[in-house]
Amino acid sequence: MNSVFKLLVYIIVVLSFMESGFSQTKFLTKEGKVVFEASVSSFEEIKGTNDGVSAILNTENGEIAALALIRGFRFKIALMEEHFNENYIESQKYPKATFKGKLTEFVLGELSEKPQKRTLEGLLTIRGKATSVTTTGLVKQVGNVISLKAKFKVDPADFDIEIPKIVRNKIADAIWIQVDLELKKR
C-alpha cells in the first residue's frame, strides 16, 4: 500500500508541476487511450489497452506531456497481462510510462473540425529508458475539445526489454503504439 500511495503522490505532483508550467490555454484529459500491439500472424494476439492516460497540451506552443500507469494496460488473456507486468515491463519497479514532446507547427487558431497533419516529436520513457519518437499525428478541434491521434513503432531493445528465445518468434520485432487523446479546455 505504501508504494501505491507514493505513486499517487508522485502523479499528483507531476500533474501539478505540468499544469503550473503551462499558461492558461491548456487542454487536458485523464481518459486518453493508448494501445500497443506486438502481434505476429499465426500466433496469439499481443495487444494491451490503457484507457486512463493523463495528458496535457499547452496550446500556446504545442508542448504535450502524457503519463500512463503500466498496470492500467489490459489484455484479453489475464496470463499475458501478468507476464507483461512481471517479466517484460517490471511494473513494480517501473510503474509508469511518460511522453514529453511537442506538436510542431501547432497554431490553435488554425485548428478546425477537419483533421490536420502535424509532426509529433519527443521522448518516450518506459522502464526508466527514454527514446526519441517522431511521427505524424492528426489534430482537430471540435468546440472545446482537441483530438490528437498518432501511431508509431518502437523497438523493445530501446527500453532494455529482453524477449526470451522461447517466445521470440511469437512477438513482433517492432511494437506499434497508437495514441488517441480527447483533450478538453480547462
C-alpha positions, -999 to +999 in steps of 0.1 A: +000+000+000+029+023+007+042+021-028+007+028-042+004+059-020+039+071-031+029+066-068-003+086-064+015+114-046+041+113-075+014+115-101-003+144-084+030+163-081+039+157-117+005+168-130+005+199-107+040+207-120+029+203-156-001+225-150+018+252-132+043+254-160+017+259-187-002+291-193-040+295-191-045+280-225-043+243-218-063+213-227-062+181-208-075+146-203-074+118-177-091+094-201-067+092-230-063+059-248-030+041-257-030+008-274+002-012-281+004-042-303+033-067-308+013-095-325+027-118-351+004-136-376-005-172-368+001-166-331-019-153-301-028-116-303-004-095-281-023-063-275-026-041-245-051-012-240-050+016-214-080+040-212-068+060-183-039+080-198-034+115-185-022+142-209-019+180-211-014+202-241-001+238-240-019+254-269+005+284-269+035+264-281+022+228-288+041+212-259+024+180-247+030+156-218+014+123-211+015+097-183+003+061-184+003+038-155+017+004-167-007-016-146-035+002-165-029-018-196-055-046-201-052-077-223-077-103-235-057-130-216-050-125-179-018-146-180-005-123-208-012-093-187+007-109-158+037-117-179+037-082-193+038-066-159+061-091-142+086-103-168+088-076-195+079-042-181+085-050-144+057-026-134+065-029-097+099-013-104+088+009-133+051+018-127+047+044-154+054+054-189+057+090-199+059+111-231+071+147-232+073+165-265+058+189-290+034+192-319+054+212-344+037+240-364+008+239-339-014+270-340-046+268-320-064+293-343-057+272-374-075+241-360-108+230-374-131+200-374-111+187-404-081+167-391-047+183-399-013+166-400+012+178-375+046+163-366+047+149-331+082+146-316+095+140-281+108+115-256+090+083-247+102+069-214+095+033-204+113+012-178+134+043-170+148+044-205+140+073-229+139+071-267+131+098-293+099+095-312+089+113-343+056+107-361+028+124-379-003+130-358-038+141-368-051+170-349-086+186-350-108+208-328-145+205-322-158+230-297-137+229-266-121+195-275-088+190-293-084+155-306-049+140-313-044+106-330-009+093-337+007+059-344+044+050-342+066+020-336+093+013-311+119-014-306+117-033-272+156-031-271+153+007-268+139+001-233+161-028-224+132-052-227+146-087-234+124-112-252+133-148-243+143-171-271+115-195-264+088-168-273+109-146-296+091-158-328+057-151-312+064-114-305+069-088-332+103-072-335+087-037-336+058-027-313+031-004-327+018+022-303-014+040-311-025+072-292-060+086-291-065+117-269-096+139-265-082+169-246-107+193-231-102+230-224-096+238-188 
